[in-house]
């Protein structure tokens, strides 16, 4: 297929945030992510596969997508990694979930797509929903999708513009702060863990609005923990322990 | 200064593992990392600064380095990020530390430089040393240095080729495994936490050699946790609690 084929041109527009917003669609790269989407019942759009990728073609069938065979050069253009793997699939971005109950992780200004995706994976791993706050990396960008490794399809994923929106369902707001908070521990079933920007943490007004502040004790030898790591520890401790919904391994 | 200047050519060779091995040297990029090295008493070699970077020049003086003014184009070539920040400094790679006591995190086949660097930062944050096992990303590569955000200079960092070397100082070996292990908790002062490859985990023989196996309970909605996240939770719980050396925040 020519790289000038309309389906290729349409897919290439999804590399940019503006293109994704306009089409309400994004790209999944590689067999792992596409399989995770199909397993979760997500309907695929166009599925670009290289000629010898029988498994990719099978995923297209199971995901009710339109398989389109492309050459290696076109696959590389469609991918956003240095060495993209077949297939690359177009999917619709679902509307933000209106999550009203249960625990959530709120990424507030988590600008790095890798950290944002890791937080989505952590949320799913520990039975939380995920809310993207202001200045958060775009949850459905190919980089965030890759970093979350399929977790997008395993949780409720929404967006909020003001911190009080995280209170839906009676949640308490728990701010992770670099110093001065309580040692993290078990949280009520209705809790929102707020994780801030990698360099600047949470804005002062968000910290002030929170019901609790938690700080992970550290040796003091490094400035701070990675945002995703801090979120992981607070989320795990919040959901683990007595009354947990996390099964014994 | 011409990009053909010998100091620039020497520094460019440090972009490759072979060049770093031959010169026992690496590159620090940006004011944060260079400042962390200087604060830890590390002697700088050549320090490349752009003309208007007075703070970079000051770091060169404090780090006893040789400041060399370069143009923006040369700085971009010296850096390994898309938009490198001045200064870029050459430092000697210290010989591996022979760590005989205390807790350590062992990265065994953690191939991703970002994960390796995050584990080094986690180790420093929770008062652990760090040992790079076989097939681990090279700890002193610019990518790992960047991801660890200065933590290299705050801990003991060694290498091991066989798992029993982690037993030095009477450490017990704690393997993090995806299923079937005990719930993680406090660890003795002499413990080595083994973290495995992102996709394949720890090799069977390493798991078999360990004294304990731990598994972080999860919802089952995602396949596994990120290697660095799993290491962080096990390391934090290992060092926190009664008798901890982690101060109250």
Interface residues (C-beta under 8 A of the other chain):
Chain A: X114 X118 X121 X122 X124 X125 X126 X127 X149 X150 X151 X154 X155 X179 X180 X181 X183 X215 X216 X217 X218 X219 X220 X221 X222 X223 X225 X226 X228 X229 X232 X233 X236 X240 X244 X245 X246 X247 X248 X249
Chain B: X114 X118 X121 X122 X124 X125 X126 X127 X149 X150 X151 X154 X155 X179 X180 X181 X182 X183 X215 X216 X217 X218 X219 X220 X221 X222 X223 X225 X226 X228 X229 X232 X233 X236 X240 X244 X245 X246 X247 X248 X249
